[in-house]
């Protein structure tokens, strides 16, 4: 049923988009101060975010129905279907990330719902309270270390995020005068997971066990792609420590920048990650690109498939990380070798 359509979608994500990113000139154009003031409060930039959330919701319902009642050639066809649909959830997660950083509560709620759909609601707490505070240090489970491959990083970040949120919640509730049972009821990590169980029961009631299998597999793949993005956004970058053990303030050199035009547009400038970490409440439309930030060799689409193959990832990115650590520009010869590694892999 879906073999040709699935291959076409995956081809677009992992071949067409990376090639377009390489062909198009990079996007390092920043807004003027006057434009920033105008664009910052322009509510029209919210429209594409909510339009996509709406479209993705209906795509999600269609996907569950199709997986439950549609005809498939076999297990491989079903796996490819789940993997393909999860890419649309990954884009929704990028939008959820944008919304959870907005100051208005309504946007935070919709941003968190994007993560709730893939059973990862607690990410909202860990990301805001943990990641943005501890990024580029060993205290942050979502910061990958030099020489750490994706398949080591994923379980460390996945379980580390739960551990961090449990710590934040117990510390928060320890300051309140209430019984142990009431503290459990008010623990957001527990509340989120109770909500997940109810959500899965509803899915099972409406669509049966096939719908439940789809949601569980879809959620796992989507979260894996989310954590892969975490992996590439800060790989190998570290903040220095002074003699008192205090980490330096976060700056634009502690996140990877990817000024590749096409993926920047479809990901709502998530790739301007250096500015995002330096200014967490900046909406996507006014984020800036900085040449002094460590720069990726391709957009996130290419980085995803590169990270899936650790030997290629290390060969392409470790020389750049080492240059950053030595506080120097990577030489043209070194950069050419890194780029050739990527191009050969893409070919």
Secondary structure, DSSP 8 states (H G I E B T S, - for coil): --HHHHHHHHHIIIIIHHHHHHHS--------HHHHHHHHT-GGGGHHHHHHHHHHHHHHHHHHHHHHHS--SSHHHHHHHHHHHHHHHHHHHHHHHHHHTSSSHHHHHHHHHHHHTTT-TTHHHIIIIIIHHHTTSTT-TTS--TT--HHHHHHHHHHHHHHHHHHHHHHHHHTS---HHHHHHH-HHHHHHHHHHHHHHHHHHHHHHHHHHHHHHHHHHHHHHHHHHHHHHHTT----B-TTS-B----TTSS-B---HHHHHHTTTTTBHHHHHHSTT--GGG----TTS-B-SS-HHHHHHHHTSHHHHHHHHHHHHHHHHTTS---HHHHHHHHHHHHHHH-
